[in-house]
Amino acid sequence: MIAHNKEPVTLSQWDALLLESLRNLGWSEDELLRRVHAGELPADDSQFQFDYSRLTELAGSHPSDFEQAVRQGYRIKYNTLRGIASWIRLALGQEPQLLLEPGRESVICAFHAEEHARLASVLSYGWVVRKDSSASTEEKTVYLIEPLIRG
């Protein structure tokens, strides 16, 4: 019998940011799932001003997909440069640099191997993560996150 790897659940970039923001509250996966399903969610006073009721709607309409996203991870359907930078801030607690020069747009950040793997696992198709060996340190490697095809 051949085991099939199930594709990860896909979330919108905004839903992924909402989820990562809630993870920062330190709740267990079970607590996060319970609170989202029950609509017992905090008011957000961050720069994002998240309205977490969106996740309650998502969990209600697609409960198994939402649980899989929380417990096993997800892939983002479509990323933007600023969205990637926001995800890195929320999910990895890092402050990335945005390069917005036309034709060279990218997000630059230093990661440990496990942080790099986590980012690579969630990015939507159409993005590449490559090492910037000129800027790496002994502890972390600097990466450029760029569009696969430049317009």
Backbone as CSV, one residue per row, in Angstrom:
resi,resn,N_x,N_y,N_z,CA_x,CA_y,CA_z,C_x,C_y,C_z
1,MET,0.848,-1.180,0.000,0.000,0.000,0.000,0.891,1.241,0.000
2,ILE,0.616,2.142,-0.866,1.409,3.367,-0.970,0.784,4.440,-0.090
3,ALA,1.610,5.025,0.748,1.135,6.126,1.598,1.185,7.418,0.792
4,HIS,0.102,8.133,0.790,0.049,9.408,0.062,0.216,10.550,1.047
5,ASN,1.114,11.443,0.708,1.267,12.639,1.536,0.132,13.589,1.218
6,LYS,-0.612,13.933,2.221,-1.714,14.861,2.024,-1.137,16.267,1.857
7,GLU,-1.621,16.961,0.856,-1.192,18.338,0.649,-1.571,19.173,1.857
8,PRO,-0.744,20.142,2.210,-1.125,20.984,3.342,-2.357,21.818,3.016
9,VAL,-3.094,22.144,4.040,-4.240,23.037,3.908,-3.706,24.394,3.437
10,THR,-4.480,25.065,2.603,-4.076,26.414,2.205,-4.936,27.437,2.939
11,LEU,-4.277,28.491,3.380,-4.948,29.608,4.031,-4.637,30.879,3.263
12,SER,-5.539,31.834,3.339,-5.218,33.140,2.783,-4.094,33.737,3.629
13,GLN,-3.389,34.660,3.067,-2.310,35.320,3.802,-2.856,35.954,5.087
14,TRP,-4.020,36.585,4.994,-4.609,37.249,6.161,-4.978,36.232,7.241
15,ASP,-5.582,35.100,6.841,-5.941,34.067,7.816,-4.694,33.497,8.494
16,ALA,-3.616,33.335,7.742,-2.356,32.856,8.327,-1.828,33.861,9.358
17,LEU,-1.930,35.151,9.052,-1.487,36.177,10.002,-2.355,36.157,11.258
18,LEU,-3.660,35.998,11.080,-4.555,35.897,12.239,-4.158,34.721,13.120
19,LEU,-3.933,33.566,12.507,-3.578,32.362,13.246,-2.253,32.553,13.985
20,GLU,-1.255,33.100,13.319,0.050,33.282,13.962,-0.025,34.304,15.095
21,SER,-0.867,35.302,14.941,-1.061,36.276,16.018,-1.631,35.601,17.257
22,LEU,-2.602,34.710,17.064,-3.178,33.982,18.202,-2.170,33.013,18.824
23,ARG,-1.333,32.412,18.001,-0.302,31.516,18.545,0.605,32.270,19.526
24,ASN,0.824,33.549,19.258,1.694,34.353,20.119,1.131,34.553,21.521
25,LEU,-0.133,34.219,21.720,-0.738,34.361,23.046,-0.350,33.213,23.975
26,GLY,0.341,32.212,23.431,0.831,31.115,24.251,-0.168,30.008,24.517
27,TRP,-1.297,30.019,23.833,-2.292,28.969,24.016,-1.794,27.668,23.412
28,SER,-2.199,26.551,23.999,-1.940,25.246,23.389,-2.781,25.158,22.111
29,GLU,-2.476,24.172,21.288,-3.281,23.971,20.075,-4.732,23.694,20.441
30,ASP,-4.941,22.874,21.480,-6.310,22.562,21.903,-7.047,23.814,22.371
31,GLU,-6.366,24.642,23.153,-6.978,25.881,23.654,-7.285,26.834,22.497
32,LEU,-6.367,26.943,21.559,-6.577,27.817,20.399,-7.795,27.344,19.617
33,LEU,-7.873,26.058,19.344,-9.016,25.521,18.601,-10.320,25.751,19.358
34,ARG,-10.319,25.486,20.645,-11.530,25.664,21.450,-11.980,27.119,21.422
35,ARG,-11.049,28.042,21.645,-11.403,29.463,21.700,-11.887,29.983,20.342
36,VAL,-11.250,29.550,19.280,-11.672,29.999,17.946,-13.071,29.476,17.650
37,HIS,-13.319,28.197,17.901,-14.651,27.632,17.643,-15.722,28.309,18.495
38,ALA,-15.383,28.652,19.738,-16.349,29.281,20.653,-16.452,30.788,20.441
39,GLY,-15.564,31.350,19.638,-15.572,32.800,19.429,-15.060,33.568,20.641
40,GLU,-14.319,32.900,21.510,-13.757,33.541,22.707,-12.378,34.099,22.370
41,LEU,-12.381,35.207,21.648,-11.134,35.747,21.119,-10.915,37.176,21.611
42,PRO,-9.666,37.555,21.789,-9.358,38.877,22.335,-9.547,39.983,21.306
43,ALA,-9.608,41.199,21.807,-9.531,42.370,20.920,-8.053,42.578,20.616
44,ASP,-7.746,42.926,19.412,-6.347,43.104,19.018,-6.006,44.589,19.008
45,ASP,-4.990,44.952,19.766,-4.567,46.353,19.789,-3.208,46.534,19.118
46,SER,-2.804,45.537,18.315,-1.530,45.638,17.590,-1.694,46.560,16.381
47,GLN,-0.611,46.760,15.671,-0.644,47.572,14.453,-1.582,46.983,13.408
48,PHE,-1.874,45.683,13.512,-2.706,45.018,12.516,-4.195,45.217,12.755
49,GLN,-4.592,45.427,14.011,-6.012,45.563,14.361,-6.819,44.370,13.830
50,PHE,-6.344,43.162,14.146,-6.999,41.953,13.671,-8.407,41.820,14.228
51,ASP,-9.301,41.321,13.381,-10.641,40.929,13.795,-10.667,39.406,13.689
52,TYR,-10.514,38.753,14.835,-10.377,37.302,14.850,-11.664,36.554,14.527
53,SER,-12.782,37.242,14.442,-14.038,36.555,14.115,-13.936,35.871,12.749
54,ARG,-13.070,36.348,11.900,-12.838,35.714,10.597,-12.405,34.255,10.778
55,LEU,-11.563,33.994,11.793,-11.122,32.620,12.034,-12.258,31.752,12.561
56,THR,-13.143,32.343,13.368,-14.295,31.593,13.867,-15.173,31.167,12.694
57,GLU,-15.360,32.067,11.730,-16.131,31.728,10.525,-15.443,30.610,9.747
58,LEU,-14.128,30.718,9.565,-13.364,29.706,8.834,-13.441,28.357,9.539
59,ALA,-13.245,28.349,10.858,-13.292,27.101,11.630,-14.691,26.484,11.592
60,GLY,-15.717,27.318,11.548,-17.082,26.814,11.484,-17.427,26.215,10.138
61,SER,-16.921,26.818,9.065,-17.262,26.336,7.724,-16.336,25.211,7.242
62,HIS,-15.119,25.142,7.761,-14.146,24.113,7.357,-13.392,23.605,8.593
63,PRO,-14.107,22.959,9.522,-13.472,22.584,10.800,-12.270,21.659,10.674
64,SER,-12.330,20.661,9.809,-11.186,19.735,9.720,-9.984,20.418,9.077
65,ASP,-10.211,21.269,8.078,-9.109,22.003,7.461,-8.470,22.970,8.457
66,PHE,-9.303,23.642,9.236,-8.765,24.583,10.213,-7.937,23.836,11.266
67,GLU,-8.453,22.710,11.725,-7.704,21.929,12.718,-6.382,21.439,12.128
68,GLN,-6.405,21.003,10.880,-5.164,20.560,10.234,-4.174,21.714,10.136
69,ALA,-4.642,22.907,9.800,-3.752,24.073,9.710,-3.091,24.355,11.055
70,VAL,-3.873,24.249,12.136,-3.341,24.523,13.474,-2.361,23.436,13.892
71,ARG,-2.719,22.189,13.680,-1.919,21.074,14.214,-0.766,20.638,13.310
72,GLN,-0.971,20.718,11.986,0.027,20.160,11.070,0.655,21.179,10.139
73,GLY,0.156,22.398,10.167,0.715,23.428,9.307,-0.153,23.703,8.095
74,TYR,0.271,24.643,7.304,-0.505,25.115,6.161,0.439,25.729,5.141
75,ARG,-0.105,26.008,3.976,0.598,26.770,2.946,-0.275,27.990,2.661
76,ILE,0.358,29.116,2.441,-0.379,30.341,2.130,-0.715,30.335,0.640
77,LYS,-1.970,30.687,0.315,-2.437,30.653,-1.074,-1.687,31.644,-1.952
78,TYR,-1.513,32.868,-1.457,-0.871,33.913,-2.253,-0.177,34.874,-1.305
79,ASN,1.133,35.045,-1.477,1.906,35.961,-0.637,2.213,37.263,-1.349
80,THR,2.359,38.311,-0.558,2.895,39.587,-1.021,4.169,39.856,-0.218
81,LEU,4.993,40.759,-0.699,6.219,41.103,0.033,5.914,41.547,1.461
82,ARG,5.007,42.493,1.595,4.683,42.999,2.932,4.013,41.920,3.795
83,GLY,3.236,41.058,3.165,2.618,39.957,3.887,3.649,38.967,4.410
84,ILE,4.664,38.684,3.601,5.744,37.794,4.049,6.469,38.431,5.239
85,ALA,6.758,39.710,5.132,7.442,40.402,6.236,6.589,40.367,7.503
86,SER,5.297,40.572,7.379,4.398,40.521,8.543,4.350,39.114,9.127
87,TRP,4.303,38.092,8.274,4.277,36.719,8.754,5.556,36.411,9.543
88,ILE,6.687,36.856,9.026,7.966,36.629,9.720,7.946,37.297,11.094
89,ARG,7.416,38.528,11.172,7.313,39.225,12.469,6.467,38.429,13.458
90,LEU,5.294,37.980,12.996,4.355,37.297,13.885,4.772,35.857,14.199
91,ALA,5.140,35.094,13.199,5.401,33.669,13.378,6.792,33.384,13.921
92,LEU,7.764,34.205,13.534,9.143,33.912,13.900,9.746,34.958,14.846
93,GLY,9.014,36.036,15.094,9.492,37.054,16.017,10.721,37.805,15.541
94,GLN,10.875,37.919,14.243,12.036,38.602,13.657,11.576,39.874,12.957
95,GLU,12.484,40.796,12.784,12.170,42.042,12.077,12.895,42.023,10.732
96,PRO,12.212,41.604,9.674,12.855,41.515,8.362,13.039,42.890,7.730
97,GLN,13.880,42.912,6.739,14.106,44.125,5.955,13.393,43.962,4.617
98,LEU,12.699,45.008,4.197,12.044,44.988,2.887,12.906,45.753,1.893
99,LEU,13.167,45.165,0.756,13.845,45.842,-0.336,12.788,46.066,-1.411
100,LEU,12.447,47.315,-1.658,11.350,47.630,-2.574,11.824,48.256,-3.883
101,GLU,13.104,48.156,-4.159,13.655,48.697,-5.401,13.092,47.919,-6.588
102,PRO,12.480,48.617,-7.566,11.881,47.922,-8.710,12.862,46.953,-9.371
103,GLY,12.389,45.729,-9.575,13.204,44.694,-10.186,14.053,43.918,-9.192
104,ARG,14.149,44.399,-7.961,14.944,43.710,-6.930,14.143,43.500,-5.652
105,GLU,12.819,43.561,-5.749,11.968,43.448,-4.569,12.247,42.144,-3.833
106,SER,12.438,42.255,-2.516,12.681,41.059,-1.718,12.500,41.369,-0.239
107,VAL,12.408,40.304,0.534,12.411,40.376,1.988,13.735,39.750,2.416
108,ILE,14.433,40.400,3.324,15.734,39.915,3.774,15.655,39.671,5.275
109,CYS,16.104,38.479,5.682,16.060,38.159,7.108,17.040,37.028,7.406
110,ALA,17.545,37.002,8.651,18.449,35.942,9.095,17.655,34.909,9.891
111,PHE,17.886,33.643,9.585,17.146,32.563,10.219,18.066,31.450,10.685
112,HIS,17.626,30.745,11.727,18.178,29.443,12.069,17.567,28.454,11.085
113,ALA,18.131,27.262,10.997,17.664,26.258,10.032,16.181,25.934,10.198
114,GLU,15.698,25.789,11.453,14.289,25.433,11.656,13.353,26.584,11.274
115,GLU,13.791,27.824,11.454,12.977,28.976,11.040,12.887,29.034,9.518
116,HIS,14.014,28.789,8.853,14.039,28.761,7.387,13.089,27.680,6.872
117,ALA,13.136,26.502,7.484,12.270,25.399,7.049,10.803,25.754,7.235
118,ARG,10.478,26.386,8.350,9.078,26.755,8.599,8.600,27.772,7.563
119,LEU,9.399,28.801,7.303,9.027,29.796,6.293,8.858,29.130,4.926
120,ALA,9.816,28.322,4.536,9.752,27.674,3.223,8.504,26.797,3.096
121,SER,8.054,26.219,4.203,6.886,25.337,4.145,5.572,26.086,3.967
122,VAL,5.513,27.365,4.329,4.248,28.098,4.234,4.147,29.008,3.015
123,LEU,5.270,29.386,2.433,5.228,30.324,1.304,4.415,29.783,0.138
124,SER,3.671,30.680,-0.485,2.918,30.287,-1.674,3.886,30.006,-2.820
125,TYR,3.361,29.326,-3.815,4.166,29.075,-4.999,4.477,30.416,-5.649
126,GLY,5.622,30.477,-6.313,6.002,31.721,-6.967,7.039,32.520,-6.186
127,TRP,7.495,31.958,-5.063,8.522,32.623,-4.249,9.710,31.688,-4.092
128,VAL,10.887,32.264,-4.020,12.103,31.495,-3.806,12.834,32.081,-2.598
129,VAL,13.424,31.197,-1.801,14.219,31.601,-0.642,15.648,31.184,-0.931
130,ARG,16.553,32.157,-1.014,17.941,31.805,-1.310,18.893,32.442,-0.303
131,LYS,19.993,31.754,-0.067,20.988,32.227,0.885,21.705,33.457,0.348
132,ASP,21.981,34.387,1.258,22.849,35.522,0.952,24.120,35.288,1.765
133,SER,25.030,34.493,1.210,26.217,34.071,1.959,27.119,35.244,2.336
134,SER,27.003,36.356,1.634,27.849,37.515,1.954,27.462,38.153,3.284
135,ALA,26.239,37.888,3.758,25.773,38.553,4.975,25.510,37.587,6.129
136,SER,25.794,36.311,5.966,25.469,35.333,7.001,26.452,35.398,8.169
137,THR,25.961,34.927,9.325,26.777,34.880,10.534,26.961,33.424,10.934
138,GLU,27.704,33.190,12.000,27.887,31.816,12.463,26.583,31.228,12.987
139,GLU,25.771,32.053,13.650,24.543,31.573,14.266,23.387,31.446,13.282
140,LYS,23.265,32.402,12.388,22.120,32.437,11.477,22.597,32.662,10.053
141,THR,21.744,32.226,9.144,22.001,32.447,7.727,21.046,33.519,7.240
142,VAL,21.561,34.460,6.464,20.722,35.508,5.892,20.131,34.979,4.583
143,TYR,18.832,35.190,4.438,18.118,34.736,3.246,17.427,35.898,2.562
144,LEU,17.300,35.775,1.252,16.500,36.681,0.437,15.265,35.901,0.010
145,ILE,14.095,36.473,0.250,12.844,35.869,-0.195,12.378,36.726,-1.358
146,GLU,12.328,36.128,-2.546,12.077,36.896,-3.766,11.018,36.219,-4.638
147,PRO,10.383,37.031,-5.503,9.486,36.412,-6.482,10.292,35.515,-7.407
148,LEU,9.736,34.373,-7.742,10.403,33.430,-8.619,10.634,34.058,-10.002
149,ILE,9.626,34.758,-10.463,9.714,35.431,-11.766,9.512,36.911,-11.532
150,ARG,10.422,37.682,-12.023,10.320,39.142,-11.860,9.638,39.734,-13.076
151,GLY,8.724,40.686,-12.792,7.950,41.293,-13.869,8.633,42.324,-14.659
